[in-house]
C-alpha cells in the first residue's frame, strides 16, 4: 500500500479523533493542530511520491512561501509543549512522519520531520510512543547517513533521548551494527558544525551511560578507536583556550572530558584510557591551565580522570611527580571543588600518590625544595579547604578513602617540610629569610595540621 493511500486513511482517523480531543491547558485550537497534521500529508494525486518541497518548487514557493514548511515549523514549535505534543501523538502525527521520512528527498522536509520528533521525544512519556511507531526507529537511524548538519543534529538528539528512555533496547537493536558505529565516529570526528559536534558527543555519552547500550555498543566504538578521536578534540579545544578564542564557556571540552571520565570508570575500558599516553598528557594539560575560573568544570573532570588512571598506571605517578606545573595546577583546583565530594576525593587521592612517590624514592634535594616551595605558595588554599571540610566530619560525609587520603597527604606534607628543613644548612630562620620564605608560616601550618592528624 502506497504512503499516499496510507496517509488518506490516517487523515480520516485524524478527523474522527479531533471530535474527541480537547486541549484544556492550551489556547491553541485543537482543530488548527489537526489541520496542520493533515497538511503534512501528500496530496492523493502524487502517486505516493509527492512530499511537498522535495524537488520542484510549488506555486506558493515561487511567490515566497511554502505552506508545507510553514505548517511543519508551527508543529515543530508546538511540540515543545507537553500538552500539544500528547495531543499530536494521539492524533497520529508520528504515523504521518514515519510515512514521510523514508521517501523524503528534501533535507528541509527531513529536518522538520526530525525536529518535530525530537521535541516530542523530549517528553519522557512520549518516548515509548516514538519507539513503538512501526518503522520509525529504523527510518530515524537511516538519516545518520545524510550529509546535512542540521538533520544530523536532530538525529543525534533523538538517538540520545531514545537511549535514555525506558525503550532503550529498541534503539540499541537498531544501532548495533558496525557500519552505524563507524558513521557515528565519523560524524563527531569530521564535522565542523559546532552544534552537531555537541550533539554527537552527547550521543556518545548516552551510549556509554546507557545500561542497555553500553555493553552492546561500546565494544564496537572501542574497536573503531573511539579514544583516539578524543586526542584531536582535546588538542583543538586546548589550542582555542591558549589562544584566548574560547572563553565563553567550554562545552565541547567539558563533554569530551565527561566522555573520557565515563570510560575511565568502566572496568572493561579503563585500561584503554590509561594506556593512551597522548590522551593522558592532554588531560593533564587541562589541569595545568592557568585561568582556572574559565575552565573550572573541565579542570575538575580532568582531575577525576587522572585519579582514576593513576590506579591503573603506577608509571604515570612517577612522571607526574616530577612535573611541578602539574602540582601547581592541582593545588590551584582546591577553590573549585567546593562541596563536590567526588572532586575532593580525587584531588586528595592524586596529591597523596604524588607525595608518596616523592618521599619514597630517594628524591634529590632539588625536587624536594621545589615541592616545598610549591606547597608553601598554596598553603592558604589547603587550609581553607580543611577549615570548610574538617577531617573529623568526613567519615560521615565522604567515602572513607577520601578521609584517609586527606589525612595521609597532610602527614606527608608535614614530613616533607621536616625533611626539607633538616636538609637546609645554617640557621633555618636565616636561610629562609634569605630565600624570602616566611618561616613562621611553615611552622604555623605544621602545627595547624596536628589538629587533623594527631
C-alpha positions in Angstrom: 0.0 0.0 0.0 1.4 3.4 -1.0 2.3 6.0 1.5 -0.3 8.3 -0.1 -3.1 5.8 0.4 -2.0 5.2 4.0 -2.0 9.0 4.5 -5.5 9.3 3.3 -6.8 6.7 5.7 -4.9 8.4 8.5 -6.4 11.7 7.6 -9.8 10.2 8.2 -8.8 8.9 11.5 -7.5 12.3 12.4 -10.8 13.9 11.7 -12.6 11.4 13.9 -10.1 11.9 16.7 -10.5 15.7 16.5 -14.0 15.4 17.7 -12.9 13.6 20.9 -9.8 15.5 21.9 -9.6 18.8 23.8 -6.6 20.8 24.8 -7.8 22.2 28.1 -4.4 23.6 29.0 -3.9 25.5 25.8 -5.4 28.4 23.9 -4.4 26.7 20.6 -7.5 25.4 18.8 -7.3 21.6 18.5 -8.8 21.8 15.1 -5.9 24.0 14.0 -3.4 21.5 15.1 -5.2 18.7 13.3 -5.3 20.7 10.1 -1.5 21.2 10.4 -1.0 17.5 10.8 -3.2 16.8 7.8 -1.3 19.4 5.9 1.8 17.3 6.1 0.2 14.5 4.1 1.0 14.4 0.4 -2.0 15.0 -2.0 -3.8 12.0 -3.4 -2.7 12.7 -7.0 1.0 12.5 -6.2 1.1 8.7 -6.8 2.8 8.1 -3.4 5.8 10.3 -4.3 4.6 13.8 -3.6 6.1 15.1 -0.4 5.8 18.9 -0.8 9.1 20.8 -1.0 11.2 17.9 -2.3 12.1 18.7 -5.8 10.3 21.3 -7.9 9.1 24.5 -6.2 5.4 24.9 -5.9 3.5 28.0 -6.9 3.4 29.1 -3.3 7.1 28.7 -3.0 7.7 30.8 -6.2 5.6 33.5 -4.5 7.9 33.4 -1.5 6.1 31.0 0.8 5.9 27.2 1.4 2.7 26.2 3.2 4.1 22.7 4.0 7.2 24.2 5.6 5.3 26.8 7.4 2.9 24.3 8.9 5.7 21.9 9.7 7.6 24.6 11.6 4.5 25.5 13.6 4.1 21.9 14.6 7.8 21.8 15.5 7.4 24.7 17.8 4.1 23.4 19.3 5.7 20.0 20.0 7.8 21.6 22.7 4.7 21.9 24.8 3.8 18.6 26.5 0.0 19.1 26.2 0.4 19.9 22.5 2.8 17.0 22.0 0.5 14.5 23.6 -2.4 15.7 21.5 -0.4 15.4 18.3 0.7 11.8 19.2 -2.9 10.8 19.9 -3.8 12.2 16.5 -1.3 10.1 14.6 1.4 12.6 13.9 4.1 10.0 14.4 2.5 7.7 11.9 2.4 10.6 9.4 6.0 11.4 10.0 7.1 7.8 9.6 5.4 7.7 6.2 7.3 10.9 5.1 10.8 10.2 6.4 11.7 7.2 4.2 10.7 8.8 1.0 11.7 12.5 1.5 14.2 13.8 -0.9 14.4 17.3 0.7 16.8 17.9 3.5 14.5 20.7 4.8 11.5 18.4 4.9 13.6 15.8 6.6 14.9 18.3 9.1 11.4 19.5 10.0 10.2 15.9 10.5 13.2 15.1 12.7 12.8 18.3 14.6 9.2 17.5 15.4 10.2 14.0 16.6 13.0 15.4 18.7 10.6 17.8 20.5 8.1 15.0 21.0 10.8 12.7 22.4 11.8 15.3 24.9 8.7 14.5 26.8 9.6 11.2 28.6 6.1 9.9 28.5 6.1 10.1 24.7 9.4 8.4 24.0 7.8 5.0 24.1 5.3 6.2 21.5 8.2 7.1 19.2 9.8 3.7 19.7 6.6 1.8 19.2 5.6 3.6 15.9 6.1 1.0 13.2 9.3 1.6 11.2 10.1 4.9 12.8 13.3 3.9 14.6 14.9 2.4 11.5 13.8 5.5 9.5 15.5 7.8 12.0 18.7 5.7 12.2 18.9 5.7 8.4 19.1 9.5 8.5 22.6 9.2 10.1 23.9 8.8 6.6 22.6 12.2 5.4 25.2 14.9 4.6 23.2 17.7 6.2 24.4 19.1 9.5 21.0 20.3 10.7 19.4 16.9 10.0 22.3 15.1 11.7 22.0 17.3 14.8 18.3 16.3 15.2 19.1 12.6 14.6 21.8 12.6 17.3 19.5 14.3 19.7 16.7 11.8 19.1 19.0 8.9 19.5 20.4 10.3 22.8 16.9 10.7 24.1 15.9 7.2 23.0 18.9 5.6 24.7 17.9 7.3 27.9 14.3 6.1 27.7 12.6 3.0 29.0 12.5 1.8 25.4 16.3 2.0 25.0 16.5 -1.7 24.0 14.7 -0.9 20.8 17.1 1.9 19.9 20.1 -0.3 20.8 18.8 -3.0 18.5 18.8 -0.5 15.6 22.2 0.8 16.4 24.2 -2.4 17.0 25.8 -2.6 13.6 29.5 -1.7 12.8 28.7 0.5 9.8 26.5 2.6 12.1 29.1 2.9 14.8 31.6 3.9 12.1 29.2 6.6 10.9 28.7 8.0 14.4 32.5 8.2 15.0 33.0 9.7 11.5 30.4 12.4 12.3 32.0 13.7 15.5 35.5 13.3 14.2 34.9 15.3 11.0 32.1 17.8 11.4 32.9 21.5 11.5 29.5 22.3 12.8 29.6 23.2 16.5 26.0 22.2 17.3 26.4 18.9 15.5 29.6 18.2 17.3 28.0 18.9 20.7 25.0 16.6 19.9 27.2 13.8 18.6 29.3 13.9 21.8 26.1 13.8 23.8 25.0 10.7 21.8 28.3 9.0 22.7 27.9 9.9 26.3 24.3 8.5 26.2 25.7 5.2 24.8 28.4 4.9 27.5 26.0 5.7 30.3 23.1 3.5 29.0 22.7 0.2 30.9 21.4 -1.4 27.7 23.5 0.4 25.2 26.9 0.4 26.8 27.6 -3.3 26.9 26.4 -3.7 23.3 27.6 -0.6 21.5 30.8 0.3 23.4 32.8 -2.7 22.1 32.1 -1.6 18.5 33.2 2.0 19.2 36.3 0.9 21.1 37.2 -1.5 18.2 37.0 1.5 15.9 39.4 3.5 18.0 37.0 5.9 19.8 39.6 7.0 22.3 42.0 8.1 19.6 39.5 10.7 18.3 39.4 12.3 21.7 43.0 13.3 21.2 42.2 15.5 18.3 39.3 17.1 20.1 41.3 17.9 23.2 44.2 19.3 21.1 41.8 21.6 19.2 40.0 22.8 22.3 43.2 23.5 24.3 44.6 25.4 21.4 41.5 27.6 21.3 41.8 28.3 25.0 45.5 29.1 24.9 44.9 31.5 22.0 42.0 33.0 24.1 39.5 32.2 21.4 37.1 30.2 23.6 36.3 31.9 26.9 32.5 31.9 26.6 32.5 28.5 28.3 34.0 25.3 27.1 31.1 22.9 26.4 33.0 20.8 23.9 36.0 20.4 26.2 33.6 19.6 29.1 31.7 17.0 27.1 34.9 15.4 25.8 36.3 15.1 29.3 33.0 13.8 30.6 33.2 11.0 28.0 36.8 10.2 28.9 35.8 10.2 32.6 32.9 7.9 32.0 35.1 5.5 30.1 37.8 5.6 32.8 35.2 4.3 35.3 34.2 1.3 33.3 36.4 -1.6 34.4 36.5 -3.2 30.9 37.7 0.0 29.2 39.6 2.0 31.9 42.9 0.4 30.6 42.1 1.7 27.1 42.2 5.3 28.5 45.2 4.8 30.8 47.3 3.2 28.1 46.8 6.1 25.7 49.8 8.3 26.7 49.0 11.2 24.4 45.4 11.4 25.7 46.5 11.4 29.3 49.1 14.1 28.6 46.3 16.3 27.2 44.1 15.6 30.2 46.9 16.7 32.5 47.4 19.8 30.3 43.8 20.8 31.3 44.8 20.7 35.0 47.9 22.9 34.2 45.8 25.7 32.5 46.4 28.9 34.4 42.9 30.5 34.2 41.1 28.1 36.4 37.9 30.1 36.7 37.2 29.9 33.0 37.8 26.1 32.8 36.6 25.1 36.3 34.4 22.2 35.4 36.9 20.9 32.9 39.7 21.1 35.5 37.6 19.1 37.9 36.8 16.4 35.4 40.4 16.2 34.3 41.4 15.7 37.9 38.9 12.9 38.4 40.2 11.2 35.2 43.8 11.4 36.5 42.7 9.9 39.8 41.1 7.0 38.0 44.0 6.5 35.7 46.7 6.5 38.4 45.2 3.3 39.9 45.8 1.6 36.5 49.2 3.1 35.7 51.8 3.5 38.5 54.3 4.7 36.0 52.2 7.8 35.4 52.6 8.7 39.1 56.4 8.8 38.7 56.1 11.0 35.6 53.6 13.4 37.2 55.6 13.7 40.5 58.4 15.4 38.5 56.0 17.8 36.8 55.9 20.9 39.0 53.4 22.7 36.7 51.0 19.8 37.3 51.4 20.0 41.0 50.7 23.7 41.0 47.7 23.2 38.7 46.4 20.5 41.0 46.7 22.7 44.1 45.0 25.6 42.3 42.0 23.4 41.9 41.2 23.5 45.6 39.0 26.6 45.4 36.9 25.0 42.6 35.9 21.8 44.3 33.7 23.4 47.0 31.3 20.7 48.2 31.9 18.3 45.3 32.8 15.2 47.3 34.0 13.2 44.3 36.3 16.0 43.2 37.7 16.4 46.8 38.3 12.7 46.9 40.1 12.8 43.6 42.3 15.8 44.4 43.5 14.4 47.8 44.0 11.0 46.2 46.2 12.4 43.4 48.1 14.6 45.9 48.7 11.6 48.2 50.1 9.5 45.4 52.5 12.3 44.3 53.7 12.8 47.8 54.2 9.1 48.5 56.3 8.8 45.3 58.4 11.9 46.0 59.2 10.8 49.6 59.7 7.1 48.9 62.1 7.2 46.0 65.3 8.9 47.3 64.2 12.2 45.9 67.0 14.7 45.5 67.1 18.0 47.4 66.3 19.9 44.2 62.8 18.3 43.7 62.2 18.3 47.4 62.9 22.1 47.5 60.6 22.7 44.6 57.8 20.7 46.2 58.2 22.6 49.4 58.0 26.0 47.7 55.0 24.9 45.6 53.2 23.7 48.7 54.1 26.8 50.7 52.7 29.0 48.0 49.3 27.2 48.2 49.1 26.6 52.0 46.2 29.1 52.3 44.2 27.1 49.8 44.9 23.8 51.6 44.0 25.3 55.0 40.8 26.9 53.6 39.7 23.5 52.3 40.4 21.8 55.6 38.6 24.5 57.5 35.5 24.0 55.3 35.7 20.2 55.3 37.3 19.1 58.6 38.5 15.5 58.6 36.6 14.5 61.7 33.4 15.1 59.8 34.4 13.5 56.6 33.8 10.0 57.8 30.1 10.7 57.7 30.1 13.0 54.7 32.6 11.4 52.4 33.8 7.9 51.4 36.3 6.6 54.0 39.2 6.5 51.5 38.7 10.2 50.9 39.3 11.0 54.5 42.3 8.6 54.5 43.8 10.4 51.5 43.4 13.8 53.1 45.0 12.7 56.4 47.8 10.8 54.7 48.5 13.8 52.4 48.8 16.1 55.4 51.1 13.7 57.2 53.3 13.6 54.2 53.3 17.3 53.7 54.5 17.7 57.3 57.1 15.0 56.8 58.3 16.7 53.6 58.7 20.1 55.4 60.5 18.4 58.3 63.0 16.8 55.8 63.3 20.0 53.9 64.1 22.0 57.0 66.6 19.4 58.2 68.5 19.5 55.0 68.9 23.2 55.0 72.3 24.4 56.2 72.8 27.0 58.8 70.1 28.6 60.9 66.7 27.8 59.4 65.5 31.3 60.1 68.4 32.8 58.3 68.3 30.5 55.3 64.6 31.0 54.9 64.9 34.7 55.3 67.5 34.7 52.5 65.1 32.8 50.3 62.3 35.2 51.0 60.3 32.5 52.9 58.0 33.2 55.8 59.4 30.6 58.3 56.5 31.4 60.7 54.1 30.3 58.1 55.8 27.0 57.7 55.7 26.2 61.4 52.1 27.5 61.7 51.0 25.2 59.0 52.8 22.2 60.6 51.1 23.0 63.9 47.8 23.5 62.1 48.0 20.0 60.6 48.4 18.4 64.0 44.8 19.1 65.0 43.7 17.0 62.0 46.3 14.2 62.0 47.1 14.0 65.8 
